[in-house]
C-alpha cells in the first residue's frame, strides 16, 4: 500500500491518494482513492477504465469510507513486522512415587528398579525431575535412584546394559509471521530419546512415567505434563503390538494427544497463539496426530531412537481490528456491486 498527500488546484483542497496493491486478490482490481479534506468529497478511480467516477451519493461516500478504514486496517496488519520472543523448554521425567512405576515393584517400591541421571546437555530440568531414566537387570531391586553415571553409555552383556528414556529441552528464539494471521517458522523446543537395548528378560522395566515441562516464552510460563505408558517387548516370537520399524521387535509407549494441544498466552500486552507438532523421527514411528485417546510411538530395537517437539506462534488480532476489517470488506463488496450495476 502506498500513500501520497498532495494539493489539488482543480479540486480545491488537500487530498490523500492511496494505492492498494494487495487488495486485488480480494476484488480483482486495484483501487485508487482520493479524499478531499476540505469538502469531504470522495472520488474513486479504477485504473482499468479511462474515466473517473465522482461519487456524490451520501450512501456511497459512507460505504467507501467504511471500506477505506477496513482496507487501512488490512494494510496495517500486513505491514506489521514480525515479533520475536525468546523461549526455554525445561523438560524432565518426574521420579516421584506418584508418577514413576516399574513392572517389578521390588522391595515394595514401585520404582525401586529404575535409576535416573541428569545429562549435561540441554536446558536444566524442572525441580523434582531428571532428563534421563533407565532400567536394567543390574538395577532390578537395587533402589539405586540417582546415579553418578550415564546409563546410556554403559556397555556389556544383557545383564549389564540399560534401556532408558531421555528428554532434553532446548532454548532459542521464535518469531511470528508478518501479519496476525500468519505463523512464523517452526522451532525445535525438545527432543525425546529412547535407548532400546536387548536387556535380560528377567529385568524389571519401565511401566509408566510423567514427562513434565515448563515452557518459558517471553515472560509467559506454560507448565505441562504428559503421562506415558511404556511397553518393553521380549524380542522373542511374534510382535503382537506392531513392528513398523522392522526391527527385532519394536518397543512402544503411549501418550495422550491432548498433551500437545495449542495454547494462547500474553506477552508485552499482545496475545499470541502457539501450536505444537512432533517431527524429525529417527528409528521411530508414530500415529500422531491420532484419533483415539492415546497416541503411540514405536522405537526400533538395538538402537537409540529420537523424535522432537516443535512450536510455532502467531499474533492474535485484536477484536476491534477484526471488526474493522470485516466492515471494510463489507463496504468494498458494496462498491463492487454498485460498479457492476
C-alpha positions in Angstrom: 0.0 0.0 0.0 1.3 3.5 -1.0 0.0 6.8 0.3 0.6 10.2 -1.3 -0.6 13.6 0.1 -0.9 16.5 -2.4 -2.8 19.7 -3.1 -5.3 19.6 -6.0 -5.8 23.0 -7.6 -8.5 21.7 -9.9 -10.5 20.2 -7.0 -9.6 22.9 -4.5 -8.2 21.1 -1.5 -5.6 18.8 0.0 -6.1 15.1 -1.0 -4.8 11.8 0.1 -4.2 9.2 -2.6 -4.0 5.6 -1.5 -3.0 2.8 -3.9 -4.0 -0.6 -2.5 -1.6 -3.2 -4.0 -2.7 -6.3 -2.2 -6.5 -5.8 -2.3 -6.5 -7.2 -5.8 -6.7 -10.7 -4.6 -10.0 -9.8 -2.9 -11.7 -7.7 -5.5 -9.8 -8.5 -8.7 -8.8 -4.9 -9.4 -6.6 -2.2 -8.0 -8.4 0.8 -6.3 -7.1 4.3 -6.3 -8.9 6.6 -3.9 -8.8 10.3 -3.2 -10.2 12.0 -0.1 -10.8 15.7 -0.4 -10.0 17.1 3.1 -11.7 20.4 2.6 -15.1 19.4 1.1 -15.0 15.8 2.2 -15.9 14.6 -1.3 -14.6 11.2 -2.0 -13.6 10.2 -5.6 -12.7 6.7 -6.8 -10.8 5.8 -9.9 -10.4 2.3 -11.3 -7.1 2.0 -13.4 -8.7 -0.4 -15.8 -11.1 2.3 -17.0 -10.2 5.6 -18.7 -12.7 7.7 -16.9 -13.2 8.5 -13.2 -16.5 8.5 -11.4 -17.2 11.0 -8.7 -19.4 9.6 -6.1 -21.8 12.2 -4.8 -24.2 9.9 -3.2 -24.1 10.2 0.6 -24.6 6.4 0.9 -21.7 5.7 -1.4 -19.5 8.1 0.4 -20.2 6.4 3.7 -19.8 3.0 2.1 -16.5 3.9 0.7 -15.4 5.4 4.0 -16.2 2.2 5.7 -14.2 0.3 3.0 -11.3 2.7 3.3 -11.0 2.2 7.1 -11.2 -1.6 6.7 -8.5 -1.6 4.0 -6.3 0.7 6.1 -6.7 -1.9 8.9 -5.7 -4.7 6.5 -2.8 -2.7 5.3 -1.7 -2.0 8.8 -1.9 -5.7 9.7 0.0 -6.6 6.5 2.7 -4.0 7.2 3.4 -5.1 10.8 6.8 -6.5 11.4 7.4 -9.9 12.9 7.7 -10.2 16.7 10.5 -12.4 18.1 10.3 -13.9 21.6 12.9 -16.0 23.5 11.9 -19.4 24.7 13.3 -22.1 27.0 11.9 -25.5 27.4 12.7 -27.1 30.8 11.8 -30.8 30.4 12.3 -33.8 32.6 10.9 -37.1 33.9 9.1 -37.0 37.2 10.8 -39.5 39.6 8.3 -39.2 42.4 6.2 -42.2 43.7 3.1 -40.6 42.2 4.3 -41.0 38.6 7.2 -43.4 38.2 6.3 -47.1 38.1 8.2 -50.2 37.0 6.9 -53.7 36.2 8.8 -55.2 39.2 7.9 -53.2 42.3 10.9 -54.7 44.0 11.2 -54.2 47.8 7.7 -52.8 47.9 8.8 -49.7 46.0 7.1 -49.0 42.6 10.2 -47.5 41.1 12.9 -49.4 43.0 14.1 -50.9 39.7 14.6 -47.5 37.9 17.7 -45.2 38.0 17.8 -41.6 37.0 20.6 -39.2 35.9 20.9 -35.6 34.8 22.7 -35.2 31.4 24.8 -32.1 30.9 23.2 -31.2 27.6 20.0 -29.2 27.1 18.2 -26.8 29.4 18.1 -27.7 33.2 15.1 -29.9 34.0 12.4 -28.6 36.4 12.8 -29.3 40.1 12.0 -32.9 41.1 12.6 -34.2 37.6 15.6 -35.7 35.7 16.2 -35.7 32.0 17.2 -39.4 32.0 15.6 -42.6 33.5 16.9 -46.1 32.8 16.3 -49.7 33.7 18.4 -52.9 33.6 18.8 -56.3 35.1 21.7 -54.7 37.0 19.3 -52.2 38.6 16.4 -54.5 39.4 15.5 -54.4 43.1 18.6 -52.3 43.8 16.9 -48.9 44.7 19.9 -47.0 43.2 17.9 -43.9 42.4 20.1 -41.0 41.2 23.3 -42.5 39.8 26.5 -40.7 39.0 27.0 -42.3 35.6 25.2 -42.1 32.3 23.2 -45.3 31.8 23.1 -44.7 28.0 26.9 -45.1 28.0 27.1 -48.4 29.8 28.3 -51.3 27.7 28.4 -55.1 28.2 26.1 -58.0 28.1 22.3 -58.2 28.5 22.7 -58.3 32.3 24.7 -55.1 32.4 23.4 -52.7 29.7 20.4 -50.3 30.2 17.4 -49.3 28.3 16.1 -45.8 29.0 14.4 -42.6 28.1 15.9 -39.1 27.9 14.2 -35.8 27.3 16.2 -32.7 26.6 14.7 -29.2 26.4 16.2 -26.5 24.1 16.3 -22.7 24.1 16.2 -20.2 21.3 14.1 -17.6 19.5 10.6 -18.0 18.0 9.0 -15.5 15.6 5.5 -14.6 14.4 4.7 -14.2 10.7 4.4 -10.8 9.0 0.8 -10.4 9.8 -1.5 -11.6 12.6 -2.9 -14.5 10.7 0.4 -16.0 9.6 2.5 -18.3 11.7 6.3 -17.9 11.9 8.7 -20.8 11.3 8.7 -24.0 13.4 11.3 -24.1 16.1 12.5 -27.2 18.0 11.8 -27.0 21.7 12.6 -30.5 23.0 13.9 -33.9 21.9 12.9 -37.3 23.3 15.4 -40.2 23.1 14.9 -43.9 23.7 17.8 -46.3 24.1 16.3 -49.6 23.2 18.6 -52.3 24.4 18.1 -56.1 24.4 18.3 -56.5 28.2 17.8 -59.7 30.3 14.2 -60.8 30.2 14.2 -61.1 34.0 14.8 -57.4 34.4 12.1 -55.1 35.7 11.3 -52.4 33.1 9.5 -49.1 33.0 5.7 -49.2 33.2 4.7 -45.6 33.3 6.1 -42.1 33.9 5.3 -38.4 33.5 7.2 -36.1 31.2 6.9 -32.7 32.9 7.9 -29.4 31.2 7.9 -25.7 31.9 7.9 -23.7 28.6 9.1 -20.1 29.0 8.0 -17.9 26.1 8.9 -14.3 26.6 7.5 -13.5 30.1 4.9 -16.3 29.9 5.4 -19.7 31.6 3.4 -22.7 30.4 3.6 -25.8 32.7 2.6 -29.1 31.1 2.6 -32.8 32.0 2.3 -35.7 29.5 1.8 -39.1 31.1 3.2 -42.1 29.2 2.8 -45.8 29.5 5.7 -48.0 28.3 5.9 -51.5 26.9 9.3 -53.3 26.7 9.0 -56.2 24.3 10.7 -59.5 24.9 12.2 -59.8 21.4 11.1 -63.4 21.1 8.3 -64.8 18.9 5.9 -62.5 17.2 5.4 -58.8 18.0 1.7 -58.5 18.8 1.9 -54.7 19.4 3.2 -53.9 15.9 6.7 -53.6 14.4 6.6 -50.7 12.0 10.3 -50.0 12.2 11.1 -53.6 11.1 13.5 -54.3 13.9 13.6 -57.5 16.0 10.6 -56.3 18.0 9.8 -52.6 18.5 9.2 -51.2 21.9 6.5 -48.6 22.3 5.0 -46.0 24.5 1.6 -44.3 24.6 0.7 -40.7 25.4 -2.4 -38.6 25.2 -2.6 -36.3 22.1 -4.0 -33.5 24.3 -0.5 -33.1 25.7 0.4 -31.2 22.5 -2.7 -29.0 22.4 -2.2 -25.4 21.3 -2.0 -22.6 23.8 -2.8 -18.9 24.0 -0.6 -16.5 26.0 0.0 -12.8 26.6 3.4 -11.1 26.5 4.0 -7.4 26.4 0.4 -6.6 26.1 0.0 -8.7 22.9 -1.8 -12.0 22.7 -0.2 -14.9 20.9 -1.3 -18.4 19.7 1.2 -21.3 19.8 0.8 -24.7 18.3 3.0 -27.8 18.5 3.9 -30.9 16.5 6.1 -34.0 16.5 8.7 -34.3 13.8 12.2 -35.4 12.9 11.8 -39.1 13.6 14.9 -41.3 13.8 14.4 -45.0 14.2 10.9 -44.3 15.4 7.4 -44.2 14.0 4.2 -42.6 15.4 0.5 -42.5 14.6 0.3 -38.9 15.9 -1.9 -37.0 15.3 -4.1 -39.8 16.5 -7.9 -40.1 16.5 -8.1 -42.0 19.8 -7.3 -41.0 23.4 -3.8 -42.4 23.2 -1.1 -41.8 20.6 1.7 -44.4 20.1 5.4 -44.2 19.3 7.2 -47.3 18.2 11.0 -47.4 18.6 13.4 -49.8 16.9 15.3 -52.5 18.8 19.0 -52.3 19.4 19.5 -48.5 18.7 18.8 -45.1 20.2 15.8 -43.5 18.6 14.6 -40.0 18.9 11.8 -37.5 17.9 11.4 -33.8 18.5 8.7 -31.4 19.6 8.3 -28.2 17.5 6.5 -24.9 18.2 5.4 -22.0 16.1 3.5 -18.9 17.0 1.4 -16.0 15.6 -0.2 -12.9 17.0 -3.9 -12.9 17.7 -5.6 -9.9 16.1 -7.4 -7.6 18.4 -11.2 -7.9 18.2 -11.6 -4.2 17.2 -9.2 -4.7 14.2 -11.1 -7.8 13.1 -14.4 -5.9 13.3 -12.9 -3.0 11.3 -11.6 -5.4 8.6 -15.0 -7.0 8.4 -16.7 -3.7 7.9 -14.2 -2.7 5.3 -14.7 -5.9 3.3 -18.5 -5.3 3.5 -18.0 -1.8 2.2 -15.8 -2.9 -0.6 -18.3 -5.5 -1.6 -21.0 -2.8 -1.8 -18.8 -0.7 -4.0 -18.2 -3.6 -6.4 -21.9 -4.3 -6.6 -22.6 -0.6 -7.4 -20.0 -0.5 -10.1 -21.2 -3.7 -11.7 -24.8 -2.3 -11.7 
